[in-house]
């Protein structure tokens, strides 16, 4: 079992930056695939980013590519989502995800096995 706890959400001005963190516990962190999803009311949870165990492979949704960066610090058992040039459409509850199935590349996909509780990101315009 993996426990994931997100933090760092809050209010950000459009065009600004915010960094989300996700602390993992329960198993050996370097063995985890990690990712981020987001969800707004009335919509399905959507993929944001995923990262391989080594961190060498990453994929991003087209809507955030070039603006968001995910990274990991295995010494701290923590994964991050750096959100830059935030847009009003980025407002959502952001969920950290771990393990599961991940294929990187042109036809990437990521199906997590574990989820965090979510952290709210609100964008002011």
Secondary structure, 3 states (H helix, E strand, C coil): CCEEEEECCEEEECCCCEEEEEEEECCCHHHCCEEEEEECCCCCCEEEEEECCCCCCEEECCCCCCCEEEEEECCCCEEEEEECCCCHHHCEEEEEEECCEEECCCCCEEECCEECCCEEEEEEC
